[in-house]
Amino acid sequence: MPDLDLFVPILIATLGAGTPLLLAALGELISEKSGVLNLGVEGMMLMGAAVGFAVAAGSGHFALATLCGMLAGAALALVFGFLVLTCRANQVAAGLALTIFGVGASALVGARYTGRALPANEVADIPFLGDLPGVGSVLLAIEPITYLSLACFAGVSWFLYRSRAGLVLRGVGDAPDSAHSLGYPVVTIRYLAVLFGGAMAGLAGVFLSVYYTPTWVENMTAGRGWIAVALVVFAGWRPGYVLVGAYLFGGATIAQFHLQGIAIASQILSMLPYLATIAVLVIISCSGAAALRHMPASLGTPFHPER
């Protein structure tokens, strides 16, 4: 069936392109649900990508590289958290500074690995998946982190809307003063949310450099961190729409490769994901308050517990 033979590679490629967006956006969603706007996702992704690739190249252990990349993203997030939660710096300015720092630091860490490729990651032989008739080989071709991203989506959805801790997190994001008066440690909760966001951004970076490419190139995230931030707004701060949006943007990324036979300039095709991002933000801004009704009320507002 030629149609199926064409569809399956496109589906796998779309899942791969959407996975880093989904991971980073889920982390940013949790951070913003706590009331903290972190615009440093791009920098944390780059640090995760650089550190993960360096560890994978040096040790050959992809699992260790994944862990180290997540820790690198969380470490940058901890610095950001200290600035905005303890020192009460402006969240927008601190996030932009974090991105600039991440771009420079990742270039330094990855300088000796530029253009170097990792050995192909062996396909895991999972009997249950491999034995499924017709789709077994397709399921095995999907990277394990893609399955992990779907599990993270399910976990975040359950956490936000089915757990007491998720209710507390949303309460901290909507009414931190009320949460504080009830005895909840608002600053600690926000620290944990920011650290989770950093770890997820680091994981997204590791996926790009270790599993998806797998190679290290300076600034290899190519704006995916910014797309992840916009994706949270596009989704209206709801995880279900984050999932849909991640694969829509992933599909827009893959479309540029499948449209190269058409008489369209390659530069225009490369702009497709970013044009889609701009179009979504314009639509949201035109829709007014309806699109922002799920936005945390205290997003971007510093919390002063002594008041």
Salt bridges, closest charged atoms under 4 A:
GLU306 OE1 - ARG88 NH2 3.12
